[in-house]
Amino acid sequence: MSILRVFSREHGIVGCLVREGVKGSRRSRNLYAPLSLLDLVGLKLIKEDLFKFDRAERMLAQDLTTGEVPRGALAMFLAEFILRTLDGGTPHADLFDALWRASHRIEQATTIGRLHLAFLVESVAATGLMPDAPQAAPPGFGRFNLATAEWESGPPLGEDYLSVAEAEHFLRIQGMNFDEVQAETLSHDARNLLVLQHVRYLQLHLSTPRPIRSWEVLSAVLAP
């Protein structure tokens, strides 16, 4: 037996007991790969946030996700982001639905270079964290505080503060849908910067900033 961490729609992030060595037609290669879309049939609570289930059924054949390095790296990054950003046992139904859509896009979309950015932008809205700050910096303000989602006076110092130009771009893309993010004119470096800013923003408001170890791999395989 092993314990698998699962992001479920009803319960949030929970642990699930998984039987090892299942044989026959129910055994499936990469069944529990990062971002696998599964229906856990017969899910039952054992204690606290630990569950067991009778069987797992695939909801989407993710052959490209598990077979192509860039798609696999995207799946790993989004899965790690969720696990390192959300506290266990708290439901996030809208965020779950956004991740489910992103998983389908990773498998099915022709162009995948901005899928993670589009998901993170959608996540800000899904978690109710859309900033109320004006898109343009008010006179006399020189930085945007990601922790408070407010403009401030003073220079941008450290990861929690964006420059005026960075903040105006960050604020401008809030609320954009997938197609709008895809249509944005963005350089490779600008996209990566926006991804990191969104990760920082969401972690500051949902939990505690933690490094996403798979980011280095993803940024390398999606390099121009």
BELWO-V853862 format. One record per residue. N is the residue number from 1. PSI is psi in radians with two decimals (* if undefined). NEAR is the number of other C-alpha atoms within 10 Angstrom. Layout:
n = [N/N]
psi = [PSI/PSI]
near = [NEAR/NEAR]
This chain:
n = [1/2/3/4/5/6/7/8/9/10/11/12/13/14/15/16/17/18/19/20/21/22/23/24/25/26/27/28/29/30/31/32/33/34/35/36/37/38/39/40/41/42/43/44/45/46/47/48/49/50/51/52/53/54/55/56/57/58/59/60/61/62/63/64/65/66/67/68/69/70/71/72/73/74/75/76/77/78/79/80/81/82/83/84/85/86/87/88/89/90/91/92/93/94/95/96/97/98/99/100/101/102/103/104/105/106/107/108/109/110/111/112/113/114/115/116/117/118/119/120/121/122/123/124/125/126/127/128/129/130/131/132/133/134/135/136/137/138/139/140/141/142/143/144/145/146/147/148/149/150/151/152/153/154/155/156/157/158/159/160/161/162/163/164/165/166/167/168/169/170/171/172/173/174/175/176/177/178/179/180/181/182/183/184/185/186/187/188/189/190/191/192/193/194/195/196/197/198/199/200/201/202/203/204/205/206/207/208/209/210/211/212/213/214/215/216/217/218/219/220/221/222/223/224]
psi = [2.57/2.91/2.17/2.31/2.21/2.39/1.81/2.65/-0.68/-0.57/-0.08/-2.60/2.13/2.91/2.49/2.30/2.29/2.25/2.34/2.68/0.57/2.34/2.93/-2.78/-0.34/-0.28/2.35/2.27/2.33/0.47/-0.65/0.58/2.76/2.29/0.36/2.42/1.91/2.59/1.98/1.78/2.32/0.64/2.23/2.44/2.29/-0.98/2.52/-2.06/0.50/2.20/2.90/2.84/2.77/-0.76/2.83/2.30/2.31/2.41/-0.23/2.29/1.86/1.00/-0.74/-0.66/-0.71/-0.22/-0.30/2.28/-0.83/-0.73/-0.70/-0.67/-0.65/-0.78/-0.77/-0.76/-0.84/-0.68/-0.78/-0.68/-0.81/-0.83/-0.54/-0.09/-0.62/2.47/2.60/2.60/0.14/2.07/2.48/1.27/-0.77/-0.68/-0.68/-0.80/-0.68/-0.72/-0.63/-0.77/-0.72/-0.65/-0.71/-0.72/-0.67/-0.67/-0.59/-0.41/2.56/-0.76/2.15/0.03/-0.32/0.22/-0.72/-0.67/-0.77/-0.71/-0.75/-0.68/-0.77/-0.59/-0.62/-0.80/-0.71/-0.51/0.08/0.49/0.39/2.17/2.50/-0.13/2.56/2.60/-0.65/2.50/2.26/2.70/2.33/-0.06/2.33/0.03/2.81/2.21/1.96/-0.53/-0.54/-0.20/0.70/2.64/2.55/2.81/2.78/2.87/2.74/2.01/2.05/3.01/-0.39/-0.03/2.34/2.57/2.96/-0.83/-0.76/-0.79/-0.70/-0.62/-0.77/-0.79/-0.57/-0.57/-0.05/2.39/-0.10/2.52/-3.14/-0.83/-0.63/-0.70/-0.71/-0.59/-0.16/2.51/1.83/2.36/2.91/-0.79/-0.66/-0.70/-0.83/-0.69/-0.74/-0.66/-0.87/-0.65/-0.71/-0.70/-0.81/-0.79/-0.84/-0.70/-0.65/-0.58/-0.34/-0.42/-2.05/2.38/2.23/2.49/2.50/1.80/-0.50/-0.10/-0.72/-0.72/-0.80/-0.79/-0.51/-0.79/-0.34/0.20/2.56/*]
near = [9/9/14/14/14/22/23/19/16/12/15/20/22/22/21/22/15/18/13/8/8/10/8/7/6/11/11/13/8/12/18/16/15/19/26/21/20/16/14/17/12/12/14/13/14/12/8/9/15/17/19/19/17/11/14/19/13/14/10/12/13/22/12/14/25/21/11/11/15/21/26/21/23/29/26/21/23/23/22/18/21/17/17/17/22/19/15/17/17/16/18/18/16/16/22/19/14/16/24/15/12/24/25/16/17/23/20/15/13/8/10/16/21/21/21/21/21/23/23/27/25/24/24/20/16/19/15/10/15/16/15/9/14/12/17/15/19/13/7/10/15/19/24/28/19/21/14/15/19/16/24/17/13/12/14/16/11/7/12/17/23/21/19/20/13/17/24/17/15/19/18/13/17/20/17/15/13/17/9/11/20/17/9/12/8/13/10/13/12/12/17/19/15/20/21/16/21/20/22/21/22/24/19/17/17/14/12/14/15/13/13/19/12/17/19/11/16/20/18/11/14/17/11/9]
